Amino acid sequence: MSVEQGQKRIRLSDGKYLNPFIEKLLARRGICGKDEIQQFLEPKLKELPSPFLLKDMDLAVNLIEETITNGHPILVWGDYDVDGTTATALLLLFFKSIGYTADYHIPNRLTDGYGIQKDGLRKVSENRDTDKCLLITVDNGISAHEAVEYAKKLGYKVIITDHHLALPERVMADAVINPNQTNCEFLDKTLAGVGVAFYLAMATRTHLLKCGYFDTINKPPNLKQFLDLVAIGTIADMVPLKKINRIMVKAGMETIGDQKNHGITALCHLNNLDPKCIRSEDVSFQLAPKINAAGRMGEADKAIKLFLSLNKKEAFAIAKDLVESNDKRKLINIKDFISAKDNLLRQGTNTKHSIIVAGNYHVGVAGIVASNLVEEYQKPSVVLCDLGEGVLKGSARSVVGIDIFKALDNCREVLLGFGGHEMAGGMSLLKGNLMNFKKLFDESIQKQSNRTPENSDNQIDDDIEINDLFNGEILRQLHLMEPFGTDNPQPIFRDRSTEFLKVLPLGRDKSHLRFNFRGERHTIEGVGFGMGKLIEHCRLSKERDILYTPSINFFKGKRSWQVRVTKIVFNNDNIPDSQHN
């Protein structure tokens, strides 16, 4: 990418100029100037900062070198969500790529709970030579003081890798790798757990190279092969897709297209996705839920086996199993969501600024039900599951601008434990403390809520007719803004004049709509999910605004651009607006 002498227009690496419309769109997001635009649209892996800027990284790689040199065992302690399973698989595959076999453990979400815990560690350590074992956590451990202290008593050397917000007191591990810990000079604090694991692999490779490890054993692995896992875990954990995350995820989406990981490729094909054309929304809405379903149903090992599968046949069988697990999860999810809403109708919320429900819900879907409640009521929501013996365990989800971790921290006096980040968290408490928790949590949310609400017009990136946007060069350059996600949302445009050529029902239950719009050379197709009830309004109304985003449709092996309508605003008091998120 360059700026032509005497011209202000920016030229891309393919020799074509950046369209002024795209430049304006980037400026609206605070991305201005040649260098910043270049780094955003065409990020390079060489721009990744050194892993040794992370505090304790030197200690960690020395421990790994010592363990490998002495032939001692390595145990990776993971987590059951997508971030945790991808991080676990990444380290296992990395160690395999350097000629070393590591073991792993993923807690059972339904019986063990989150992260490394004393009871789980006791079971895993039976018949294990703990005096010689190196224990590495991924996506957990930053607050596991009791468990880490117990691990040290058993003789483990311990490396904590995590990204969750750290409490002031440091966990007493041999090395702690977390950009969010105190006195860590690593500037980007937004890495997902799998991103931190990748950085540990980067540093280990560099260190072993300097030590001469690869002089006689294998050759240094190309770490780009693991970025498919980084992309999936990072997108699924909803961390900001800027800076380092954007660099890794963009490269990781290309790695998915290389189809080297049999498990990821099989899961793509089962979801009618072309791995070569994968998008961030495909990961969010198609791949991640299936991977997550394994952990939610207490079978996170299935996700690890998917990523480690050695051939296409094995991968397809595991992927199919995950799809079936997700179908079961959906049924439980629907039942618990309906139950939670009934609970609120019967008992009321007792809280003004948040939604908190407690009951006999499935602990594996509590987070999804909380997300459903956020969408329904537009408030931070907590779903607490009755575990028996007077203990409640739950998940929280937030809205933009409200920090869930901060809210939970303000409730610490009535909690048995908690963790998380700005948009999501988990907690456990005694039943007797439920009312106190509701009061403290709601007060904390209220304090954070005293801000001016965002004008809905500010969520629209630009006014442009569908026909004008559906220009091949504009769409190609718009695609360079991928991956979309947190802090880089899909652009939303408004069309105030284009008429519907056709409006047809879509889906078995006709809950969606299919649109045809007039294009310059051909008809432009569109889809509106969840808008089925508006079919007559769309046919009758001439005065309406269409909010939309371009998307790529993959059907029967063919790719095509289509309009995804996100909202229709009818300029008529007798017709309701509709929105689908």
C-alpha positions in Angstrom: 0.0 0.0 0.0 1.3 3.4 -0.8 0.4 7.1 -1.4 1.1 8.3 -4.9 3.4 11.3 -5.2 1.4 14.5 -5.3 -1.9 12.6 -4.6 -3.9 12.0 -1.5 -5.4 8.7 -2.6 -4.1 5.6 -1.0 -3.0 2.7 -3.2 -3.4 -0.9 -2.0 -0.8 -3.6 -2.4 -2.7 -5.0 -5.5 -2.0 -1.7 -7.2 -5.6 -0.4 -7.0 -6.6 2.8 -5.2 -8.6 2.7 -2.0 -12.1 3.8 -2.8 -13.0 7.1 -1.1 -16.2 5.5 0.3 -14.1 2.9 2.1 -11.7 5.5 3.3 -14.6 7.5 4.8 -16.0 4.4 6.4 -12.6 3.7 8.1 -12.3 7.3 9.2 -15.7 7.0 10.9 -14.1 4.2 13.0 -11.1 6.3 13.9 -8.8 4.7 11.3 -7.0 7.4 9.4 -3.8 8.0 7.6 -1.7 5.8 5.4 0.1 3.7 8.0 -3.0 3.1 10.2 -5.1 2.1 7.2 -2.3 -0.2 5.9 -2.0 -1.9 9.2 -5.8 -2.4 9.5 -6.6 -3.5 5.9 -3.5 -5.5 5.2 -2.0 -6.6 8.6 1.2 -8.6 8.6 2.3 -11.3 11.1 5.8 -9.6 11.2 4.0 -6.7 13.0 3.3 -8.9 16.1 5.2 -7.6 19.1 7.8 -9.8 20.8 6.3 -12.4 23.2 9.1 -11.6 25.6 7.3 -8.3 26.4 4.9 -10.4 28.5 5.9 -10.5 32.1 7.5 -13.9 33.2 7.9 -15.2 29.7 11.6 -15.8 30.2 10.8 -17.8 33.3 8.1 -19.8 31.4 10.3 -20.8 28.4 13.2 -21.8 30.7 10.9 -24.1 32.6 9.6 -25.6 29.4 13.2 -26.1 28.0 14.2 -27.8 31.3 11.2 -30.1 31.3 11.7 -31.1 27.7 15.5 -31.6 28.1 15.0 -33.9 31.1 12.1 -35.8 29.4 9.7 -34.9 32.1 5.9 -34.8 31.6 3.9 -31.8 30.7 0.2 -31.4 31.7 -1.9 -28.8 30.0 -4.9 -27.8 32.1 -7.6 -26.2 29.9 -11.1 -24.9 30.0 -14.3 -26.2 28.4 -15.3 -23.2 26.3 -14.1 -22.5 22.7 -11.3 -20.3 23.9 -10.1 -22.9 26.4 -10.4 -25.9 24.0 -8.6 -24.1 21.1 -5.9 -23.0 23.5 -5.5 -26.5 24.9 -5.3 -28.1 21.4 -2.9 -25.4 20.2 -0.3 -26.2 22.9 -0.8 -30.0 22.4 -0.2 -29.6 18.7 2.7 -27.2 19.2 4.5 -29.7 21.5 3.8 -32.5 19.0 5.4 -30.3 16.3 8.6 -30.1 18.2 8.7 -33.8 18.9 7.2 -33.8 22.4 4.0 -35.4 23.7 2.0 -33.5 26.3 -1.0 -34.7 28.3 -4.1 -32.6 29.0 -7.1 -32.2 31.3 -10.4 -30.3 30.7 -12.7 -30.0 33.7 -16.2 -31.2 33.3 -18.4 -28.2 33.3 -21.3 -30.0 35.0 -19.4 -31.6 37.9 -16.0 -29.9 38.2 -16.7 -26.3 37.5 -14.4 -23.7 36.0 -10.7 -23.7 35.9 -8.1 -25.5 38.0 -9.4 -26.5 41.4 -8.0 -28.4 44.3 -10.4 -31.4 44.1 -9.9 -31.9 40.4 -6.1 -31.6 40.8 -6.2 -34.3 43.5 -8.0 -36.7 41.1 -5.8 -35.9 38.1 -2.6 -36.3 40.2 -3.3 -39.9 41.2 -0.7 -42.2 39.7 1.2 -39.2 38.3 4.8 -38.3 39.0 4.0 -34.8 40.2 7.6 -34.0 41.3 8.7 -34.0 37.7 5.6 -32.7 36.0 5.2 -29.2 34.5 1.6 -28.0 34.8 0.5 -25.3 32.2 -2.9 -23.7 32.5 -4.6 -22.1 29.5 -7.5 -19.6 29.7 -7.7 -20.1 33.5 -5.8 -20.0 36.7 -5.1 -16.3 37.3 -7.3 -16.4 40.5 -6.8 -20.0 41.5 -4.7 -19.3 44.6 -5.8 -22.4 46.6 -5.4 -24.8 43.7 -1.9 -23.4 42.6 -0.7 -23.6 46.2 -1.9 -27.2 46.4 -0.2 -28.0 43.1 3.1 -26.6 44.4 2.7 -28.8 47.5 2.3 -31.8 45.2 5.6 -30.9 43.5 4.3 -29.5 40.3 6.2 -26.7 38.5 3.3 -24.3 37.4 3.0 -21.9 34.5 -0.3 -19.9 34.5 -1.4 -18.6 31.1 -4.6 -16.6 31.2 -6.2 -13.4 30.0 -8.9 -12.8 32.5 -8.7 -9.7 34.7 -6.3 -10.4 37.6 -6.9 -9.6 41.2 -4.3 -7.5 43.0 -2.7 -10.5 44.8 -0.5 -12.6 42.5 -1.1 -16.3 42.2 2.0 -18.1 43.5 3.0 -20.0 40.3 6.5 -20.4 39.0 5.5 -18.1 36.0 2.4 -16.2 35.2 1.7 -15.1 31.6 -1.2 -12.7 31.5 -1.2 -9.3 29.8 -3.7 -8.1 32.4 -1.5 -8.8 35.5 0.1 -6.0 37.4 3.4 -4.6 36.0 3.1 -6.4 32.7 4.5 -4.1 30.0 2.7 -5.8 27.1 0.6 -3.0 25.6 -2.3 -4.9 24.2 -4.5 -6.2 27.1 -7.2 -7.7 24.9 -5.7 -11.1 24.0 -8.0 -14.1 24.3 -6.7 -17.2 26.2 -5.8 -18.9 22.9 -3.8 -15.8 22.0 -1.8 -16.0 25.2 -1.2 -19.7 24.5 0.0 -18.8 21.0 2.4 -16.2 22.4 3.8 -18.9 24.8 4.4 -21.1 21.7 6.1 -18.2 19.9 8.4 -17.6 22.8 9.2 -21.3 23.3 10.0 -21.7 19.6 12.4 -18.7 19.7 14.0 -19.9 22.9 14.6 -23.5 21.8 16.0 -22.2 18.5 18.6 -20.1 20.3 19.4 -23.1 22.6 20.2 -25.3 19.6 17.2 -27.6 20.3 16.4 -27.9 16.6 20.0 -28.6 15.5 19.5 -32.3 15.9 15.7 -32.7 16.6 13.2 -31.8 13.9 13.1 -28.4 12.3 11.4 -25.3 13.8 7.6 -25.5 13.2 5.8 -22.8 11.2 3.5 -21.4 13.8 1.1 -20.1 11.2 -0.4 -23.6 11.1 -1.9 -23.0 14.5 -3.5 -19.7 13.8 -6.8 -21.4 12.7 -7.3 -22.3 16.3 -6.3 -18.7 17.4 -8.9 -17.3 15.0 -11.8 -19.5 16.2 -11.0 -19.1 19.9 -10.5 -15.3 19.6 -13.7 -14.7 17.7 -15.7 -16.9 20.0 -14.5 -15.2 23.1 -15.7 -11.8 21.7 -12.5 -9.9 22.5 -11.8 -6.8 20.5 -10.7 -7.6 16.9 -8.1 -4.8 16.7 -4.3 -4.6 16.9 -2.7 -8.0 17.7 -6.0 -9.9 17.6 -6.8 -8.6 14.2 -3.4 -9.6 12.9 -3.7 -13.2 14.2 -7.3 -13.7 13.3 -6.9 -12.4 9.8 -4.0 -14.8 9.2 -5.9 -17.5 11.0 -8.9 -17.3 8.6 -6.5 -17.9 5.8 -5.1 -20.9 7.6 -8.6 -22.3 7.9 -8.8 -22.0 4.1 -5.6 -24.2 3.8 -7.7 -27.1 5.3 -4.8 -28.6 7.2 -6.8 -29.2 10.3 -9.1 -32.1 9.5 -11.5 -31.3 12.4 -12.1 -27.7 11.5 -12.5 -28.6 7.8 -15.1 -31.3 8.7 -17.0 -28.9 10.9 -17.1 -26.3 8.1 -18.4 -28.8 5.6 -21.1 -30.1 7.9 -22.3 -26.5 8.3 -22.3 -25.9 4.5 -19.4 -23.6 4.8 -16.5 -23.3 2.3 -13.3 -23.2 4.4 -11.6 -21.1 1.7 -14.3 -18.3 2.1 -14.8 -18.5 5.9 -15.9 -15.3 7.6 -16.0 -14.2 11.2 -19.8 -14.4 11.4 -19.5 -18.1 10.2 -17.2 -18.8 13.2 -19.5 -16.9 15.6 -22.8 -18.4 14.6 -22.0 -21.7 13.0 -18.7 -23.2 14.2 -18.4 -21.8 17.8 -21.8 -23.0 19.0 -21.0 -26.6 18.0 -17.6 -26.5 19.6 -19.1 -24.9 22.7 -21.8 -27.5 22.9 -19.3 -30.2 23.9 -18.3 -28.3 27.0 -21.9 -27.3 27.8 -23.0 -30.9 27.8 -20.0 -32.0 29.9 -18.1 -33.5 27.0 -15.3 -30.9 26.2 -12.9 -33.8 25.3 -14.9 -34.1 22.1 -13.7 -30.7 21.0 -10.1 -31.5 21.7 -10.4 -34.8 19.8 -11.9 -32.9 16.9 -8.9 -30.5 16.7 -6.4 -33.4 17.1 -8.1 -35.8 14.7 -5.6 -37.5 12.4 -7.8 -38.2 9.3 -10.9 -37.0 7.5 -13.1 -40.0 8.5 -12.4 -39.6 12.2 -12.8 -35.8 12.0 -16.2 -36.1 10.3 -17.5 -38.6 12.9 -16.5 -36.3 15.8 -17.9 -33.2 14.0 -21.2 -34.9 13.4 -21.3 -35.8 17.1 -20.7 -32.2 18.0 -23.6 -31.1 15.8 -25.9 -33.6 17.5 -24.7 -32.3 21.0 -25.6 -28.8 19.9 -29.1 -29.9 18.8 -29.6 -31.3 22.3 -28.2 -28.1 23.8 -30.7 -26.0 21.8 -33.7 -27.9 23.3 -32.4 -27.4 26.8 -31.7 -23.7 26.1 -35.2 -23.1 24.8 -36.8 -24.8 27.9 -34.6 -22.9 30.4 -35.2 -19.5 28.6 -38.9 -20.0 28.7 -38.7 -21.0 32.3 -36.5 -17.9 33.2 -39.1 -15.6 31.5 -41.9 -17.3 33.4 -40.0 -16.9 36.6 -39.6 -13.2 36.0 -43.3 -12.8 35.2 -44.4 -14.6 38.3 -42.0 -13.1 40.8 -40.9 -9.9 39.2 -37.2 -8.9 38.8 -36.7 -7.1 42.1 -34.0 -5.2 40.3 -34.3 -2.1 38.2 -31.1 -2.1 36.2 -30.4 -5.8 35.7 -32.1 -9.1 35.3 -31.3 -11.9 37.9 -33.0 -15.2 37.9 -32.3 -18.3 40.0 -33.8 -21.8 39.6 -33.3 -25.4 38.4 -31.5 -24.4 35.2 -28.9 -26.5 33.3 -25.5 -25.1 34.3 -24.2 -25.8 30.8 -26.5 -23.3 29.1 -26.7 -20.6 31.8 -24.5 -18.3 29.8 -26.6 -18.6 26.6 -29.8 -18.1 28.6 -28.2 -15.0 30.1 -27.4 -13.7 26.6 -31.1 -14.4 25.6 -32.3 -12.3 28.5 -29.9 -9.5 27.6 -31.4 -9.5 24.0 -34.9 -9.6 25.4 -34.6 -7.0 28.1 -31.5 -5.0 27.0 -30.1 -5.2 30.6 -27.1 -7.0 32.1 -28.4 -10.5 33.1 -27.5 -13.2 35.5 -28.8 -16.8 35.4 -28.1 -18.8 38.6 -28.4 -22.6 38.7 -29.3 -24.4 41.9 -26.6 -27.0 42.5 -28.2 -28.3 45.7 -26.6 -28.2 49.2 -27.4 -24.5 49.4 -25.1 -23.4 46.5 -26.0 -21.3 43.4 -23.7 -21.2 40.4 -24.3 -18.9 37.4 -23.2 -16.9 34.4 -23.6 -13.2 33.6 -23.7 -11.4 30.3 -23.5 -7.7 29.8 -24.5 -4.9 27.4 -22.0 -2.5 25.8 -20.7 0.0 28.3 -21.3 -2.1 31.4 -18.3 -4.0 32.9 -19.6 -7.3 34.4 -16.3 -8.1 36.1 -16.3 -4.8 37.9 -19.9 -5.4 39.0 -19.0 -8.8 40.3 -16.0 -7.5 42.1 -18.3 -5.1 44.0 -20.2 -8.1 45.2 -17.2 -10.1 46.3 -18.2 -10.1 50.0 -21.3 -12.3 49.2 -19.7 -14.5 46.6 -17.9 -17.8 47.0 -15.9 -17.1 43.9 -16.1 -15.2 40.6 -14.2 -14.4 37.4 -14.6 -13.1 33.9 -14.1 -9.9 31.9 -16.1 -6.9 30.8 -18.8 -8.6 28.8 -19.2 -12.0 30.6 -18.5 -13.6 34.0 -19.3 -16.5 36.2 -19.9 -16.7 39.9 -21.0 -19.0 42.8 -22.7 -18.0 46.1 -24.7 -19.4 48.9 -28.5 -19.4 48.5 -28.8 -17.4 51.7 -26.8 -14.5 50.1 -29.1 -14.3 47.0 -31.0 -11.2 48.0 -27.8 -9.4 49.1 -26.2 -10.3 45.8 -29.1 -8.9 43.8 -28.9 -5.6 45.8 -25.2 -5.2 45.4 -25.1 -6.2 41.8 -28.0 -4.0 40.7 -26.4 -1.0 42.6 -23.1 -1.6 40.8 -24.9 -1.7 37.4 -26.8 1.5 38.2 -23.6 3.4 38.9 -22.2 2.3 35.6 -25.4 3.1 33.7 -25.5 6.8 34.4 -24.4 7.7 30.9 -26.0 9.4 27.9 -27.5 6.7 25.7 -26.1 6.4 22.2 -28.1 7.9 19.4 -29.4 5.1 17.1 -28.3 7.2 14.0 -24.7 6.8 15.3 -24.9 3.1 14.7 -25.4 3.7 10.9 -22.1 3.9 9.0 -23.5 5.7 6.0 -26.5 6.4 3.8 -26.1 4.6 0.4 -28.5 2.9 -1.9 -28.1 -0.8 -2.3 -27.4 -0.6 -6.0 -24.6 1.9 -5.5 -22.9 -0.2 -2.8 -23.1 -3.4 -4.8 -20.2 -2.4 -7.0 -17.6 -5.1 -7.3 -14.6 -3.0 -6.3 -16.3 -1.5 -3.3 -17.4 -4.9 -2.1 -13.9 -6.3 -2.6 -12.4 -3.5 -0.6 -15.1 -3.8 2.1 -14.2 -7.4 2.4 -10.7 -6.3 3.4 -12.2 -4.9 6.6 -12.9 -8.5 7.7 -12.7 -10.0 10.3 -15.7 -8.2 11.8 -16.5 -8.6 15.5 -16.1 -6.8 18.8 -14.8 -3.2 18.2 -15.0 -3.8 14.5 -18.7 -4.5 13.8 -20.1 -5.2 10.4 -20.9 -1.9 8.8 -24.6 -1.0 8.7 -25.8 1.1 5.8 -29.2 2.9 5.3 -31.1 2.9 2.0 -34.0 5.4 2.0 -35.3 4.9 -1.5 -34.8 1.5 -3.1 -38.0 -0.5 -3.6 -38.6 -4.2 -3.1 -39.0 -6.0 -6.4 -40.2 -9.1 -4.6 -40.8 -10.0 -1.0 -41.2 -13.8 -0.3 -41.4 -15.9 2.8 -38.3 -18.0 3.7 -37.9 -21.0 5.9 -40.1 -23.9 6.9 -42.0 -21.8 9.4 -41.9 -18.7 7.1 -40.2 -16.7 9.9 -37.7 -15.1 7.5 -38.0 -13.0 4.4 -36.3 -13.2 1.0 -36.0 -9.9 -1.0 -35.2 -9.0 -4.5 -33.8 -5.5 -5.2 -33.3 -3.8 -8.5 -29.6 -3.7 -9.5 -27.9 -1.8 -12.4 -27.3 -5.0 -14.4 -29.1 -7.7 -12.5 -31.3 -8.4 -9.5 -29.7 -8.1 -6.1 -30.9 -10.7 -3.6 -31.4 -10.2 0.1 -32.5 -11.9 3.3 -34.1 -10.7 6.5 -33.9 -13.1 9.4 -36.8 -13.1 11.9 -38.8 -10.7 9.8 -41.5 -13.0 8.5 -44.3 -11.2 10.2 -43.5 -8.0 8.2 -44.2 -9.5 4.8 -47.4 -7.6 4.1 -46.0 -4.3 5.5 -43.0 -4.7 3.2 -45.3 -5.2 0.2 -47.6 -2.3 1.0 -45.4 0.4 2.4 -43.5 2.7 0.1 -42.0 4.9 2.8 -39.4 3.0 4.8 -35.7 3.0 5.6 -33.8 -0.3 5.0 -30.8 -0.9 7.3 -28.5 -3.5 5.8 -25.1 -5.0 5.5 -23.5 -6.8 2.5 -22.8 -10.5 3.2 -21.5 -13.5 1.2 -23.9 -16.4 0.6 -22.4 -19.8 0.1 -24.8 -22.3 -1.5 -24.2 -25.5 -3.3 -20.5 -24.7 -3.8 -21.1 -21.2 -5.1 -20.4 -17.8 -3.5 -22.4 -14.7 -4.1 -22.9 -11.3 -2.5 -26.3 -10.6 -1.0 -28.0 -8.0 1.2 -28.6 -8.9 4.8 -31.4 -6.7 6.0 -30.9 -5.9 9.7 -33.8 -3.6 10.3 -36.7 -1.9 8.5 -38.0 1.4 9.7 -41.5 2.1 8.4 -42.3 5.8 8.2 -45.9 5.1 9.1 -47.3 5.2 12.7 -49.5 2.2 12.0 -46.7 -0.1 11.0 -44.2 -1.5 13.6 -40.5 -1.4 13.0 -38.6 -4.7 13.1 -35.1 -5.5 13.9 -33.1 -8.7 13.9 -29.6 -8.9 15.6 
